[in-house]
Amino acid sequence: MESATLERGKIEEKDKEIEQAELKHKALKEQDSRIDKKILKIQKFENFLKDFQVKFSDEYPDLTEITTRYNRLAAEHRRLESRHKASAGQTESINN
């Protein structure tokens, strides 16, 4: 009887290990899927930039110029949005 109990304990332990391994495998598959999606987005963006460069090659001879300009414009946009929100808060406090 005691050996049967030990055997059941070992089986339960192995079942737990298998369950943990399956959970880890599922998490890794999800991570792999997210990475694949991100790679696809980056490739699409890169193709867009290349097409843009071809269309406007006289203005943007290099892809880095396009991304630099985009980053500069995005940063300025964020700065202006934060200033707008701050000024809206000041306007509300003045109105009250």
Kinemage of the C-alpha trace (Angstrom):
@kinemage 1
@onewidth
@group {chain A} dominant
@subgroup {mainchain}
@vectorlist {calphas} color= white
{ca met a 1} P 0.000 0.000 0.000
{ca glu a 2} L 2.726 2.413 0.935
{ca ser a 3} L 4.506 1.956 -2.396
{ca ala a 4} L 1.221 2.722 -4.190
{ca thr a 5} L 0.908 5.957 -2.202
{ca leu a 6} L 4.498 6.906 -3.063
{ca glu a 7} L 3.818 6.099 -6.696
{ca arg a 8} L 0.683 8.288 -6.698
{ca gly a 9} L 2.689 11.102 -5.129
{ca lys a 10} L 5.334 10.833 -7.836
{ca ile a 11} L 2.651 10.782 -10.526
{ca glu a 12} L 0.969 13.887 -9.059
{ca glu a 13} L 4.330 15.635 -8.895
{ca lys a 14} L 5.052 14.788 -12.539
{ca asp a 15} L 1.537 15.938 -13.518
{ca lys a 16} L 2.242 19.287 -11.835
{ca glu a 17} L 5.556 19.559 -13.677
{ca ile a 18} L 3.816 18.784 -16.964
{ca glu a 19} L 1.124 21.373 -16.240
{ca gln a 20} L 3.750 24.013 -15.450
{ca ala a 21} L 5.673 23.133 -18.607
{ca glu a 22} L 2.488 23.402 -20.675
{ca leu a 23} L 1.723 26.827 -19.160
{ca lys a 24} L 5.251 27.979 -19.901
{ca his a 25} L 4.977 26.615 -23.447
{ca lys a 26} L 1.682 28.473 -23.955
{ca ala a 27} L 3.203 31.716 -22.663
{ca leu a 28} L 6.205 31.315 -24.969
{ca lys a 29} L 3.939 30.649 -27.951
{ca glu a 30} L 1.970 33.823 -27.152
{ca gln a 31} L 5.204 35.783 -26.858
{ca asp a 32} L 6.357 34.334 -30.188
{ca ser a 33} L 3.090 35.393 -31.781
{ca arg a 34} L 3.450 38.953 -30.431
{ca ile a 35} L 7.018 39.136 -31.720
{ca asp a 36} L 5.948 37.883 -35.160
{ca lys a 37} L 3.204 40.532 -35.298
{ca lys a 38} L 5.677 43.227 -34.290
{ca ile a 39} L 8.141 42.082 -36.966
{ca leu a 40} L 5.387 42.218 -39.580
{ca lys a 41} L 4.438 45.763 -38.523
{ca ile a 42} L 8.061 46.870 -38.699
{ca gln a 43} L 8.465 45.323 -42.153
{ca lys a 44} L 5.310 47.079 -43.370
{ca phe a 45} L 6.591 50.371 -41.981
{ca glu a 46} L 9.970 49.839 -43.608
{ca asn a 47} L 8.281 49.160 -46.955
{ca phe a 48} L 6.191 52.298 -46.509
{ca leu a 49} L 9.330 54.334 -45.833
{ca lys a 50} L 11.042 52.893 -48.897
{ca asp a 51} L 8.034 53.709 -51.080
{ca phe a 52} L 7.938 57.193 -49.588
{ca gln a 53} L 11.623 57.649 -50.296
{ca val a 54} L 11.147 56.584 -53.913
{ca lys a 55} L 8.238 59.004 -54.386
{ca phe a 56} L 10.037 61.910 -52.750
{ca ser a 57} L 13.669 61.017 -53.410
{ca asp a 58} L 14.584 64.637 -54.181
{ca glu a 59} L 13.463 65.748 -50.706
{ca tyr a 60} L 14.461 62.636 -48.737
{ca pro a 61} L 17.529 60.912 -50.157
{ca asp a 62} L 17.936 58.762 -47.024
{ca leu a 63} L 15.496 56.806 -44.867
{ca thr a 64} L 17.076 58.194 -41.709
{ca glu a 65} L 16.037 61.705 -42.760
{ca ile a 66} L 12.432 60.567 -42.972
{ca thr a 67} L 12.501 58.897 -39.562
{ca thr a 68} L 14.391 61.818 -37.996
{ca arg a 69} L 11.826 64.255 -39.313
{ca tyr a 70} L 8.963 62.021 -38.177
{ca asn a 71} L 10.446 61.688 -34.685
{ca arg a 72} L 10.948 65.449 -34.475
{ca leu a 73} L 7.358 66.103 -35.571
{ca ala a 74} L 5.967 63.472 -33.175
{ca ala a 75} L 7.918 64.949 -30.252
{ca glu a 76} L 6.719 68.445 -31.094
{ca his a 77} L 3.160 67.172 -31.350
{ca arg a 78} L 3.397 65.608 -27.885
{ca arg a 79} L 4.855 68.844 -26.492
{ca leu a 80} L 2.052 70.913 -28.016
{ca glu a 81} L -0.588 68.513 -26.711
{ca ser a 82} L 0.781 68.758 -23.181
{ca arg a 83} L 0.854 72.569 -23.427
{ca his a 84} L -2.718 72.534 -24.704
{ca lys a 85} L -3.851 70.346 -21.798
{ca ala a 86} L -2.026 72.592 -19.339
{ca ser a 87} L -3.592 75.703 -20.805
{ca ala a 88} L -7.030 74.072 -20.738
{ca gly a 89} L -6.560 73.434 -17.020
{ca gln a 90} L -5.603 77.063 -16.488
{ca thr a 91} L -8.664 78.194 -18.451
{ca glu a 92} L -10.937 76.030 -16.280
{ca ser a 93} L -9.447 77.455 -13.086
{ca ile a 94} L -9.943 81.008 -14.417
{ca asn a 95} L -13.569 80.294 -15.373
{ca asn a 96} L -14.327 78.884 -11.903
